[in-house]
Amino acid sequence: MTTTEPNPACPGCAVQLAYDPSDAVFACGNGQCSFFGTNKPVWSALEEAGMLLPPATGLPRPTRQGLPVPWVTPWSAARVWWRAMDYRLLARAHNEWRCQMCGDVLPEQAWVLATPSGMVLQAALHRACRDLARTWCPHLSGTATRSSAYLVTRAELISDGRPLHQAHPSDPYFLQQWELPSHGPTRTSRPLRSSGPDIGRSTWLTPVPVTQPLLSPRTFN
């Protein structure tokens, strides 16, 4: 989509900020400005300029360019900043056990997408939102992350080596990095599929097969 909406202006010199798509941040390119080269999150720059739209919660998701807009993605009247995230909303998803796609509160068990090393990609999801994310988001479904889907409870996740309830809460500038429990006998977690009662043996969360959606992923710009 072609947009005529200008980028937010620098608070120091009033020159339009330059957008760096590789890092999904704004920066002042005026060498005479005291803010020159200082990166600013997209959501923060848009909010200061009065351009940030409030997030839409629930399903179905609003669409732009034929793509569903995730709850954590900043957007303005004329554009969705696909590669960026509103870290305030991601922090809420962490702290309030909300879905990163739709923003609604999650049930006790929810889905996460994790890399082979156990690193969770952003936050948790409803099942329908998981399928939506894997269909349309190249970061969550691409070969770079090789993510698998896991059905977990909040108590089964860790951050900085500690259970989430013992870890520092997420804030927009210091987010938790969720992980699945590590391999080995030092951590115990409930298997997702069990043929009998839990007898306390150490287990590792195993990925649950996910039927691939019929739709083909599209690349966000």
Secondary structure, 3 states (H helix, E strand, C coil): CCCCCCCCECCCCCCECEEECCCCEEEECCCCCCCECCEEEHHHHHHHCCCCCCCCCCCCCCEECCEECCCCCCECCCCECCCCCCHHHHHHHHHHCECCCCCCECCCEEEEEECCCCEECCCCECHHHHHHHHHHCHHHHCCCCCCEEEEEEHHHCEECCEEHHHCCCCECCECCCEECCCCCCCCCCCCCCCCCCCCCCCCCCCCCCCCCCCCCCCCCC
